[in-house]
């Protein structure tokens, strides 16, 4: 059984990830609509799935990072982080997938 401190840290990580997941979903949905001009649930899924996020570390920690940025700096800063850190690799993977 984890110590109370460890349990509290894990709970905080999950809370931050929960927010970060929502921010990521919002960013990606808006991005797909701008880029594709239509809804594309499969593209959204590829961008937000744990398999893709694993490229950057543990998915929960990646989502938690987004959540922390959102809490501390706001939505635009969190969106900017996703655009800078996640989007370039996603675009590269999409280009390879379409070949």
TAQUI-V428603 format. One record per residue. RES is the residue in one letter. PHI is phi in whole degrees, 0 to 359 (NA if undefined). PSI is psi in radians with two decimals (* if undefined). D_CENTER is the distance of its C-alpha to the mean C-alpha in Angstrom with 1 decimal. Layout:
res:RES phi:PHI psi:PSI d_center:D_CENTER
res:RES phi:PHI psi:PSI d_center:D_CENTER
This chain:
res:X phi:NA psi:2.30 d_center:29.6
res:X phi:291 psi:2.68 d_center:27.2
res:X phi:294 psi:2.78 d_center:28.7
res:X phi:302 psi:-0.65 d_center:28.1
res:X phi:294 psi:-0.79 d_center:26.3
res:X phi:297 psi:-0.73 d_center:24.0
res:X phi:297 psi:-0.71 d_center:23.4
res:X phi:294 psi:-0.70 d_center:22.6
res:X phi:297 psi:-0.75 d_center:20.1
res:X phi:295 psi:-0.70 d_center:18.3
res:X phi:296 psi:-0.74 d_center:18.4
res:X phi:297 psi:-0.74 d_center:17.0
res:X phi:300 psi:-0.78 d_center:14.1
res:X phi:296 psi:-0.69 d_center:13.5
res:X phi:296 psi:-0.78 d_center:14.0
res:X phi:296 psi:-0.71 d_center:11.5
res:X phi:294 psi:-0.63 d_center:8.8
res:X phi:298 psi:-0.78 d_center:10.2
res:X phi:294 psi:-0.79 d_center:9.9
res:X phi:299 psi:-0.65 d_center:6.3
res:X phi:299 psi:-0.76 d_center:5.7
res:X phi:296 psi:-0.74 d_center:8.2
res:X phi:296 psi:-0.78 d_center:7.2
res:X phi:299 psi:-0.79 d_center:4.2
res:X phi:302 psi:-0.80 d_center:7.1
res:X phi:297 psi:-0.81 d_center:9.5
res:X phi:302 psi:-0.88 d_center:8.5
res:X phi:292 psi:-0.71 d_center:8.4
res:X phi:299 psi:-0.80 d_center:11.5
res:X phi:295 psi:-0.70 d_center:13.3
res:X phi:297 psi:-0.78 d_center:12.6
res:X phi:298 psi:-0.78 d_center:14.0
res:X phi:299 psi:-0.74 d_center:16.9
res:X phi:294 psi:-0.80 d_center:17.8
res:X phi:286 psi:-0.80 d_center:17.7
res:X phi:264 psi:-0.32 d_center:19.3
res:X phi:74 psi:0.25 d_center:21.3
res:X phi:196 psi:2.93 d_center:20.6
res:X phi:286 psi:2.43 d_center:18.3
res:X phi:218 psi:1.59 d_center:17.0
res:X phi:296 psi:-0.59 d_center:15.4
res:X phi:292 psi:-0.73 d_center:15.5
res:X phi:297 psi:-0.76 d_center:13.6
res:X phi:301 psi:-0.74 d_center:10.9
res:X phi:296 psi:-0.77 d_center:11.0
res:X phi:299 psi:-0.65 d_center:11.1
res:X phi:286 psi:-0.55 d_center:8.0
res:X phi:254 psi:-0.07 d_center:5.8
res:X phi:287 psi:2.72 d_center:8.4
res:X phi:300 psi:-0.57 d_center:9.0
res:X phi:301 psi:-0.74 d_center:11.4
res:X phi:288 psi:-0.81 d_center:9.3
res:X phi:298 psi:-0.46 d_center:6.9
res:X phi:300 psi:-0.42 d_center:10.5
res:X phi:299 psi:-0.32 d_center:11.4
res:X phi:247 psi:0.03 d_center:10.0
res:X phi:129 psi:-2.90 d_center:11.3
res:X phi:297 psi:2.21 d_center:11.2
res:X phi:307 psi:-0.71 d_center:8.0
res:X phi:298 psi:-0.69 d_center:9.1
res:X phi:290 psi:-0.64 d_center:9.6
res:X phi:296 psi:-0.85 d_center:6.4
res:X phi:296 psi:-0.66 d_center:5.0
res:X phi:297 psi:-0.69 d_center:8.6
res:X phi:301 psi:-0.76 d_center:8.6
res:X phi:297 psi:-0.74 d_center:6.5
res:X phi:298 psi:-0.72 d_center:9.0
res:X phi:296 psi:-0.78 d_center:11.8
res:X phi:299 psi:-0.76 d_center:11.5
res:X phi:301 psi:-0.84 d_center:11.6
res:X phi:296 psi:-0.73 d_center:14.5
res:X phi:274 psi:-0.56 d_center:16.3
res:X phi:236 psi:-0.22 d_center:16.0
res:X phi:104 psi:3.02 d_center:14.9
res:X phi:296 psi:-0.78 d_center:12.7
res:X phi:299 psi:-0.70 d_center:13.9
res:X phi:294 psi:-0.70 d_center:13.1
res:X phi:294 psi:-0.73 d_center:9.4
res:X phi:298 psi:-0.74 d_center:9.5
res:X phi:298 psi:-0.66 d_center:11.6
res:X phi:295 psi:-0.78 d_center:9.5
res:X phi:299 psi:-0.78 d_center:6.7
res:X phi:299 psi:-0.75 d_center:10.1
res:X phi:282 psi:-0.74 d_center:11.8
res:X phi:267 psi:-0.66 d_center:9.8
res:X phi:258 psi:-0.72 d_center:7.7
res:X phi:302 psi:-0.76 d_center:9.8
res:X phi:302 psi:-0.76 d_center:13.1
res:X phi:292 psi:-0.68 d_center:12.6
res:X phi:301 psi:-0.79 d_center:11.3
res:X phi:298 psi:-0.69 d_center:14.5
res:X phi:296 psi:-0.78 d_center:16.6
res:X phi:295 psi:-0.69 d_center:15.8
res:X phi:295 psi:-0.69 d_center:16.5
res:X phi:298 psi:-0.73 d_center:19.7
res:X phi:294 psi:-0.69 d_center:20.8
res:X phi:296 psi:-0.60 d_center:20.1
res:X phi:279 psi:-0.17 d_center:22.3
res:X phi:289 psi:* d_center:25.2
